[in-house]
Every structure is written in structure tokens, then in C-alpha cells.
């Protein structure tokens, strides 16, 4: 029974990382092309569909593998949490729409709440 749960947990975690990497690749394509990425999704839809799905799969992977000692599951959850948290933190500073000017002074708009929540979710997954 534990070996089946372990395999399911590892597969779900691997799928979550693949979805997350596809999401990041599409965002990079958007930034490079200044148009749309290779997926026909808006920014909001892409974040909800791909980002939300990967976070849910990481959590389901943890719940499925709870109580099972597996270095692979541990590595997948740590990698997923680091990728989520770091990519969102980097994107808040790299995205071109953040800097704006006010009376010839460059200011940076504060980080949006959904970014903060996503960073927290990344650290929660990292801590699982």
C-alpha cells in the first residue's frame, strides 16, 4: 500500500513541476516577445490554470505521501516551493510594468497581494 501511495505522490509531484516549468517558460516567452506566449492564455488565466494547478498538485502530492519516507517526494516538494517562491519574487522586480514615474522620480509600485500570497504558498510547499 505504501509503495503505491509513494509512486502516486511522486508522479503527482513530477506533474506539478512539469506544469510549473511550462508556466514559467510561457511567461518568459511573453517577456521576450512582448506579445503572447506559446499558450493561448491571458496572464490571469495562465496564472490561475497552470499556477493554481501546480500548487494544488504539490499539496495533493504531500497529502498522498504523508507518513512515507521518500527522498524523491521531499526533493520534489522542496524544488517546487523554491521554484514558485523565487520565480514570483524575481518576476516582481523584472517585469517592465512595475516601474513608473511620478514628477520625474522613478518609483516602484508595491507588490500586489496575489504575488505575496503566491510567494507564501511557495514557502508553505517548501516547508511541507
TORVEX-607640 format. One line per 2 residues: number of its first residue (from 1); for each residue x, y, z of N, C-alpha, C. Coordinates in steps of 0.2 Angstrom, whole numbers, padded with zeros to 4 digits. Atoms other than C-alpha are relative to their C-alpha. Layout:
BEGIN
NUM	X Y Z X Y Z X Y Z ~ ...
! end
This chain:
BEGIN
1	0004 -0006 0000 0000 0000 0000 0004 0006 0000 ~ -0004 -0006 0000 0014 0012 0004 0004 0001 -0006
3	-0003 -0001 0007 0023 0009 -0012 -0004 0003 -0005 ~ 0004 -0003 0005 0008 0013 -0022 -0001 0008 0002
5	0001 -0007 -0002 0005 0029 -0012 0006 0004 -0001 ~ -0006 -0003 0002 0023 0033 -0014 0001 0002 -0007
7	-0001 -0001 0008 0023 0031 -0033 -0005 0006 -0002 ~ 0005 -0005 0002 0007 0041 -0034 0002 0007 0002
9	-0002 -0006 -0002 0014 0055 -0024 0006 0003 -0004 ~ -0006 -0002 0004 0030 0055 -0034 -0003 0003 -0007
11	0003 -0002 0006 0020 0056 -0050 -0004 0006 0000 ~ 0003 -0007 -0001 0009 0070 -0044 0005 0006 0000
13	-0005 -0005 -0001 0024 0080 -0039 0004 0001 -0006 ~ -0004 -0001 0006 0033 0077 -0055 -0005 0004 -0005
15	0005 -0004 0004 0017 0083 -0065 0000 0007 0002 ~ 0001 -0007 -0002 0016 0098 -0054 0006 0004 -0002
17	-0006 -0004 0002 0034 0103 -0058 0000 0001 -0007 ~ 0000 -0001 0007 0032 0100 -0076 -0005 0006 -0002
19	0005 -0005 0001 0016 0111 -0076 0003 0007 0002 ~ -0003 -0006 -0003 0026 0124 -0066 0005 0003 -0005
21	-0005 -0002 0005 0040 0124 -0079 -0003 0002 -0006 ~ 0004 -0003 0006 0028 0126 -0093 -0002 0007 0001
23	0003 -0007 -0001 0020 0141 -0085 0006 0005 0000 ~ -0005 -0005 0000 0037 0149 -0082 0003 0001 -0007
25	-0003 0000 0007 0043 0145 -0100 -0005 0005 -0004 ~ 0004 -0004 0003 0027 0153 -0106 0000 0008 0002
27	-0001 -0007 -0003 0030 0169 -0095 0006 0003 -0003 ~ -0006 -0002 0003 0047 0170 -0102 -0001 0002 -0007
29	0001 -0001 0007 0041 0169 -0120 -0004 0006 0000 ~ 0004 -0006 0000 0029 0183 -0116 0005 0006 0001
31	-0005 -0005 -0001 0043 0194 -0109 0004 0001 -0006 ~ -0004 0000 0006 0054 0190 -0124 -0003 0003 -0006
33	0004 -0002 0006 0041 0193 -0137 -0004 0006 0000 ~ 0004 -0006 -0002 0032 0207 -0129 -0007 -0001 -0003
35	0007 0002 0003 0016 0198 -0136 -0003 -0005 0005 ~ 0003 0006 -0004 0008 0182 -0131 0005 -0005 0000
37	-0004 0006 0000 0017 0166 -0126 -0002 -0005 -0005 ~ 0002 0006 0004 0016 0149 -0134 -0007 -0003 0002
39	0006 0002 -0002 0000 0146 -0124 -0005 0005 -0002 ~ 0005 -0006 0002 -0016 0155 -0130 -0004 0001 0007
41	0003 -0002 -0006 -0020 0161 -0112 0002 0007 0002 ~ -0001 -0007 -0003 -0021 0178 -0104 0004 -0001 0006
43	-0004 0000 -0006 -0010 0182 -0089 -0003 -0003 0006 ~ 0005 0002 -0006 -0024 0179 -0077 -0001 -0007 -0001
45	0001 0007 0001 -0029 0163 -0085 0006 -0005 0001 ~ -0006 0004 -0001 -0012 0156 -0086 0002 -0001 0007
47	-0002 0001 -0007 -0008 0160 -0068 -0005 -0004 0004 ~ 0005 0003 -0003 -0025 0153 -0062 0000 -0008 -0002
49	0000 0007 0002 -0024 0137 -0073 0006 -0004 0001 ~ -0006 0004 -0001 -0006 0132 -0073 0003 0001 0007
51	-0003 -0001 -0006 0000 0140 -0057 -0004 -0003 0006 ~ 0004 0003 -0005 -0015 0135 -0047 0000 -0007 0000
53	0000 0007 0001 -0015 0118 -0054 0006 -0003 0003 ~ -0006 0003 -0003 0003 0115 -0049 0000 0001 0007
55	0000 -0001 -0008 0001 0122 -0031 -0005 -0006 0002 ~ 0004 0005 -0003 -0014 0110 -0029 0003 -0007 -0001
57	-0004 0007 0001 -0004 0095 -0036 0005 -0001 0005 ~ -0005 0000 -0005 0010 0099 -0024 -0003 -0002 0007
59	0004 0001 -0007 -0002 0099 -0009 -0003 -0007 0000 ~ 0003 0007 0000 -0011 0083 -0015 0006 -0005 0000
61	-0005 0004 0000 0006 0075 -0018 0003 -0001 0008 ~ -0002 0001 -0007 0011 0079 0000 -0005 -0004 0004
63	0006 0004 -0004 -0006 0073 0007 0001 -0007 -0002 ~ 0000 0007 0002 -0004 0057 -0003 0006 -0004 0003
65	-0007 0003 -0002 0014 0054 0003 0001 0001 0007 ~ -0001 -0001 -0007 0011 0059 0021 0002 -0006 0004
67	-0002 0006 -0004 0020 0047 0033 0004 -0005 -0003 ~ -0004 0005 0004 0030 0039 0019 0007 0004 0000
69	-0007 -0003 0000 0049 0042 0020 0002 -0001 -0007 ~ -0003 0001 0007 0055 0046 0002 0004 0007 -0001
71	-0004 -0005 0002 0069 0057 -0003 -0003 0004 -0007 ~ 0002 -0002 0006 0061 0059 -0020 -0006 0005 0001
73	0005 -0005 -0002 0045 0067 -0013 0002 0006 0003 ~ -0003 -0006 -0004 0055 0078 -0001 0003 0005 -0005
75	-0004 -0004 0005 0066 0084 -0016 -0005 0004 -0004 ~ 0005 -0003 0004 0051 0087 -0027 -0004 0006 0003
77	0003 -0005 -0003 0042 0097 -0014 0004 0006 0002 ~ -0004 -0005 -0001 0057 0107 -0009 0002 0004 -0007
79	-0001 -0003 0007 0061 0111 -0028 -0006 0004 -0002 ~ 0006 -0004 0002 0043 0116 -0031 -0001 0006 0004
81	0001 -0006 -0004 0042 0128 -0017 0005 0005 -0001 ~ -0005 -0005 0002 0059 0136 -0021 -0002 0003 -0007
83	0001 -0002 0007 0054 0137 -0040 -0006 0005 0001 ~ 0006 -0004 -0001 0037 0145 -0035 0002 0007 0003
85	-0001 -0006 -0004 0043 0157 -0022 0006 0005 -0004 ~ -0005 -0004 0003 0059 0163 -0031 -0002 0003 -0007
87	0002 -0003 0006 0051 0165 -0048 -0005 0005 0000 ~ 0005 -0006 -0001 0037 0176 -0042 0004 0006 0003
89	-0004 -0006 -0003 0050 0186 -0031 0004 0003 -0006 ~ -0004 -0002 0006 0061 0188 -0047 -0005 0004 -0005
91	0004 -0003 0005 0046 0192 -0058 -0003 0007 0002 ~ 0003 -0006 -0002 0040 0206 -0047 0005 0006 -0001
93	-0005 -0005 0001 0057 0215 -0049 0002 0001 -0008 ~ -0003 0000 0007 0060 0211 -0068 -0006 0002 -0004
95	0005 -0002 0004 0043 0214 -0075 0000 0007 -0002 ~ -0001 -0007 0002 0043 0230 -0086 -0006 0005 0002
97	0005 -0004 -0001 0026 0236 -0080 0000 0003 0007 ~ 0000 -0002 -0007 0031 0239 -0062 0003 0007 0001
99	-0002 -0007 -0001 0042 0255 -0063 -0004 0005 -0003 ~ 0004 -0006 0003 0033 0271 -0066 0003 0006 0003
101	-0003 -0006 -0002 0037 0289 -0064 -0005 0005 0003 ~ 0005 -0004 -0003 0029 0302 -0053 0005 0007 0001
103	-0004 -0006 0000 0036 0320 -0055 0007 -0001 -0001 ~ -0007 0001 0002 0052 0314 -0063 0003 -0005 0005
105	-0003 0005 -0005 0055 0302 -0049 -0002 -0007 -0002 ~ 0002 0007 0002 0056 0283 -0053 -0002 -0003 0007
107	0003 0004 -0006 0045 0273 -0041 -0002 -0007 -0002 ~ 0002 0007 0002 0041 0255 -0040 -0006 -0001 0004
109	0007 0002 -0004 0023 0250 -0036 0001 -0006 0004 ~ -0001 0005 -0005 0021 0239 -0021 -0002 -0007 -0003
111	0001 0007 0002 0020 0220 -0024 -0008 -0001 0001 ~ 0007 0001 -0001 0002 0215 -0027 -0001 -0006 0005
113	0002 0006 -0005 -0007 0204 -0014 0000 -0007 -0003 ~ -0001 0007 0003 -0008 0189 -0026 0007 -0002 -0001
115	-0007 0002 0000 0010 0189 -0028 0003 -0002 0007 ~ -0002 0001 -0007 0013 0190 -0009 -0003 -0007 0002
117	0004 0007 -0002 0000 0175 -0007 0004 -0005 -0004 ~ -0003 0006 0004 0009 0165 -0021 0007 -0001 0003
119	-0006 0001 -0003 0026 0168 -0013 -0001 -0004 0007 ~ 0001 0004 -0006 0019 0162 0004 -0002 -0007 -0002
121	0001 0007 0002 0012 0147 -0005 0006 -0004 -0002 ~ -0006 0003 0002 0029 0143 -0012 0004 -0002 0006
123	-0003 0002 -0007 0036 0144 0006 -0003 -0006 0004 ~ 0004 0005 -0004 0022 0133 0013 0002 -0007 -0004
125	-0002 0006 0004 0026 0120 -0001 0007 -0002 0002 ~ -0007 0002 -0002 0044 0121 0003 0001 -0003 0007
127	0000 0003 -0006 0040 0118 0021 -0003 -0007 0001 ~ 0003 0006 -0001 0030 0103 0018 0005 -0006 0000
! end
